Protein backbone atom coordinates (compact mmCIF):
# COMPACT_ATOMS: atom_id res chain seq x y z
CA UNK A 1 0.00 0.00 0.00
CA UNK A 2 2.86 2.41 0.68
CA UNK A 3 4.15 1.95 -2.88
CA UNK A 4 0.68 2.82 -4.17
CA UNK A 5 0.56 5.93 -1.99
CA UNK A 6 4.01 6.96 -3.22
CA UNK A 7 2.88 6.55 -6.83
CA UNK A 8 -0.32 8.51 -6.19
CA UNK A 9 1.68 11.30 -4.59
CA UNK A 10 4.12 11.33 -7.52
CA UNK A 11 1.21 11.43 -9.97
CA UNK A 12 -0.41 14.35 -8.11
CA UNK A 13 2.87 16.28 -8.07
CA UNK A 14 3.37 15.78 -11.79
CA UNK A 15 -0.26 16.67 -12.54
CA UNK A 16 0.11 19.88 -10.49
CA UNK A 17 3.34 20.77 -12.30
CA UNK A 18 1.63 20.29 -15.67
CA UNK A 19 -1.34 22.38 -14.56
CA UNK A 20 0.99 25.15 -13.36
CA UNK A 21 2.88 25.09 -16.68
CA UNK A 22 -0.39 25.28 -18.63
CA UNK A 23 -1.56 28.24 -16.52
CA UNK A 24 1.74 30.04 -17.05
CA UNK A 25 1.52 29.38 -20.80
CA UNK A 26 -1.99 30.81 -20.89
CA UNK A 27 -0.91 33.92 -18.95
CA UNK A 28 1.97 34.46 -21.38
CA UNK A 29 -0.36 34.14 -24.36
CA UNK A 30 -2.66 36.75 -22.82
CA UNK A 31 0.31 39.07 -22.27
CA UNK A 32 1.43 38.52 -25.86
CA UNK A 33 -2.02 39.46 -27.13
CA UNK A 34 -2.10 42.57 -24.93
CA UNK A 35 1.30 43.67 -26.21
CA UNK A 36 0.21 43.07 -29.80
CA UNK A 37 -2.91 45.18 -29.22
CA UNK A 38 -0.78 47.92 -27.66
CA UNK A 39 1.51 47.89 -30.70
CA UNK A 40 -1.51 48.19 -33.01
CA UNK A 41 -2.75 51.21 -31.10
CA UNK A 42 0.65 52.86 -31.31
CA UNK A 43 0.97 52.15 -35.04
CA UNK A 44 -2.40 53.79 -35.72
CA UNK A 45 -1.08 57.03 -34.27
CA UNK A 46 0.29 59.57 -36.72
CA UNK A 47 1.97 61.72 -34.07
CA UNK A 48 3.61 61.31 -30.71
CA UNK A 49 1.38 61.32 -27.66
CA UNK A 50 1.29 64.68 -25.94
CA UNK A 51 -1.75 64.14 -23.72
CA UNK A 52 -3.50 61.41 -21.78
CA UNK A 53 -5.23 58.81 -23.95
CA UNK A 54 -8.01 56.61 -22.49
CA UNK A 55 -7.73 53.94 -25.18
CA UNK A 56 -3.98 53.57 -24.71
CA UNK A 57 -4.35 53.54 -20.92
CA UNK A 58 -6.95 50.76 -21.07
CA UNK A 59 -4.78 48.75 -23.44
CA UNK A 60 -1.65 48.96 -21.32
CA UNK A 61 -2.86 48.87 -17.74
CA UNK A 62 -4.06 45.58 -16.32
CA UNK A 63 -4.66 46.79 -12.77
CA UNK A 64 -3.99 49.85 -10.66
CA UNK A 65 -3.19 49.71 -6.98
CA UNK A 66 -3.81 52.84 -4.94
CA UNK A 67 -1.96 53.29 -1.69
C-alpha positions, -999 to +999 in steps of 0.1 A: +000+000+000+029+024+007+041+020-029+007+028-042+006+059-020+040+070-032+029+066-068-003+085-062+017+113-046+041+113-075+012+114-100-004+143-081+029+163-081+034+158-118-003+167-125+001+199-105+033+208-123+016+203-157-013+224-146+010+252-134+029+251-167-004+253-186-016+282-165+017+300-171+015+294-208-020+308-209-009+339-190+020+345-214-004+341-244-027+367-228+003+391-223+014+385-259-020+395-271-021+426-249+013+437-262+002+431-298-029+452-292-008+479-277+015+479-307-015+482-330-028+512-311+007+529-313+010+521-350-024+538-357-011+570-343+003+596-367+020+617-341+036+613-307+014+613-277+013+647-259-017+641-237-035+614-218-052+588-240-080+566-225-077+539-252-040+536-247-044+535-209-069+508-211-048+488-234-016+490-213-029+489-177-041+456-163-047+468-128-040+499-107-032+497-070-038+528-049-020+533-017 
